[in-house]
Amino acid sequence: MIEVESLTKRYGTVRAVDELSFTAHSGAVTGFLGPNGAGKSTTMRVVVGLERPTSGTATVDGRRYADLAAPLHAVGVMLDARSVHPGRTAFRHLLAQARTHGISRKRVDEVIGMTGLESVAGRRAGTFSLGMGQRLGIAGALLGDPGTLILDEPVNGLDPDGVLWVRRLVRELADEGRTVLLSSHLMHELALCADRVVIIGKGRLLADAPVQEIIDRSTGAASLEDAYLQLTADSVQYRGRSADDSATTPTAGSTR
């Protein structure tokens, strides 16, 4: 499981993550939600050792990521599907990752099949569409057959069939006893596949409960999206004005 305890991450005077605590349990899909700038990516980067916490801890099965002897076998990670050398084929990209952990070519072929990339495995990653890139990122996360998966926006750019495939995949992985932490802005999808949802805003915990419980706690909420919008109303950093607001709000140089 993933345990985040009193985690704080500062960048200068800015607290990207502020005393955040939650647990993503094994055998469950934990949805990870928050507005842009809420601290989700920073939290996940701390969990996988790409950032050092200012204070607090983030561990996988009780150990820091840096202390894992074979990270790919313990944690499968997709934080940015675009972080692939554009001149390398999908197969070569996965094979290079596999060789760092002594993973067989057979397993490379298996994850290519699992993610539906057989017909494009010989193509350079730089020619991939966004959806194909997402599938390649997921293939990389699955390569070591890990007990924990951390996926950031895995359905971004996928067609409806691909979205359904990801939904089924994460449920199957959780049903096998694995830990799945899934970040997404698609509330409907999370409501369908997540067992529990963690919502943060301005680096702080806003909610941590089963999906239906979060909905029931929110006044008049009929969906996870309704509840999320209520909980994060004071945490949105970048909010555009509606057409009506624009018509009544003075612009620069206006005498109104």
N, C-alpha and C positions, 0 to 999 in steps of 0.2 A: 504494500500500500504506500501511498504518498502522504507524508505528514508535514504540514507547514505549521511552525510554532512561533508565534510572536515575531513574524518576519517583517523587518523594516529595511528598505533600500532607499538611500538618499543619493541624489545627484546634486551636489552643492547644497543649496537651501531648499531644493524641491524633494518632497517625500513621494516617490513613485509608489511605494508600498509602505503601509503604516500599521504596524502591529497586527499583521494578518495571521490568522490561525484557521486551519481547516484540515480535514482528512478525506482523501479519496480512497475508499476501501476496495479491497480485492473482491472480485466477483460482482462488480457493479460499474455502471457507466456514470461518471460524475460530470455533469455539465458545468462549464466555467464561463460565467457571463459578466459583462460590464460594458459601459460606454467606452468609446475611444479615449485613451489616456487614463483608463481606470487602474492600470497596473497589471493587467492579465499577462501580457507578454513578458514584462519584467519578472513576474512571479515564476513563470515557466522557465525563463532563462536562468533564474537562480536555482531552480530544482535540478536542472541538467548541467549546472556548473559553468554556464557561460557568463554569469555575473556573480560577484561575491556579495553576500548580504552585509548591510551595515550592522545589523544585529538580528538575533533570532536564528532559526534553523529551518532547513528544508531537506528532508531525507526520503529515500526510497527503500522500503523494507528495513528501516532503521539505520541506513548508512547514507553518508553524503555521496553524491554522484562521483566526486573525485576519488573516493575510496573504493569504488567498484572495480573488481579485477577484470571483468569483461563487460563493459557497459552495453554493447549491442545485444548481449544475451539477457541483460537485466531490464533495460529500458529502451523501447522503440520510440523515436522522437521525430516529429515533423513540425517544425516551427516555421519554415519558409521553403516551400517547394521549389522556389526559383534558385536556391543556392546549389546549383549544379553547373559544372563546366559546360558551356553551351556547345563546345566542339566534341564532347564525349558522347558516345551512344548510350542509350538507356542500359543496355546489357553491360557495357564496360564500366559505367558509373557504379552499378550494383556490384559487379565483380571486384572492383577496387575496394569498396566498402567491406565486402565479404573477406577479402584477403587479410585485412587488418585484424580479424578475429579467427582466422582459420576456418571460416565457413565455406562449405563445399559449393562447387559450381552447380550441383544438383539443386541446392537450396535457392540459388539465384534463379534458376529456371522455374522453381516452384512459385516463388513470389511474383515473378513475371506473369505466370499463369493465373495466380490468385487475383491479380489486379487488372487482368485483361489487356496486357501490353504485348502479347505475343507478336502481333502483326507489325509493331513499331519498335521492337527491341533493338533492331539494328539501325534505327534513325538517331541522328544527333539530337540531344536534348534541347538545343537552341531552336529547333524547328517545331517543338511541341506547342500545342495549344495550352491554355491555362488548365483545362480539365485533364489533359494527358500529363501535364506536369504534376498535378495533384496526385494522380495515380502512381506516378514514379516516386513521389515523396512518401506515399503510404507503403509502397513496396520496400523502400529503404527502411522504414520503421519496423516492418515485419521480418526483416532479413534474419535477425538473430533469434527468432521465435521467443520474444521477450515476455516476461510475466507482467510488465507494466507498459502501457502505451500512453504517450502524450501527443495529442494531435491538435494543432491550431488551425481552425477554419478548414477542415479536410474536404468539405463539400463545395468550397468556393470554386466556381467555374465549371462544375459538373452538370451534365444534363439530368433530367428527372430519373433516368435509369441509373445513372451513376450515384445520385443522391440516395436512391433506394438501396443500392449495393452497399454504400458506406453505412447506412442505418443498420442493415442486416449484419454486416461485418462486425461492427462494434458490439452489437448485442451478442453475437456468437462468441466473441473474444471474452466478454464479461461472463457469459454462461459457462465458459471453460475455467473460470476462476481467476481470470486476469483482472488487473486494475486498468481502467480506461478513464483518462482525464481528457475531456473533449471541449475545446473552446469553439464557440460558433455564435454568429449573430442571427441564425435562423431559428427563431423560437419554436416554430411548429415542429421542426425536425428534432430539436432537443426534447420537446414534450413527448415525442413518440419513442425516443430511445433511451433517455436518461432515467436513472433510478433516483438520483438526487441532484440538486442544483446548488452551486455556490455562486452568489452574486456579489460583486464588489463595486465600489464607486470611490473615486479619489483615493485609491489604495487601501480602503477600509472595507471590512466585511459588512454587507448589508443583509444577507440572508444565507442560510445553509440548512436545507431541509428537502424532503421529498417534493417532487413537482406539485402534486395535488395539494400538499400542505401549504406551500407558498401561495398557490392560487386562493385557497380557502382563507388565508390570513389577510388577503388584500380586499379592501372594501369594493364590492361590486365587480370584481375581476371575474371574467369568464374564461380566461386563457392565461397561459404563462406569459405571453406578451403583455397583456393588461397588467399583470402583477409586476412584471419587470419595469414597465414604464412608470408605475407608481413608486416603486422602490428607488429608482435611479433619477427621479425628477430633479433632485437637487445636486446631481453628480455629473450632469452633462456639461462638458467644457465647450463644445462647438455646436451651438444651436442656431439654425438659420431662422429668419423671420418669414412669416406667412405673407401672402400677397396683401391681405388686409392690414397687417402690421406695417408693411412697407408703405402703404398708402397714407398712413397716419403718423409715421415716424419721420421727423425732420432729417434731411440729409445734410452733408457738409455744405456750409455756405447758405443754407436755407434760413429765411427770416421767420419761419413758422415756430 
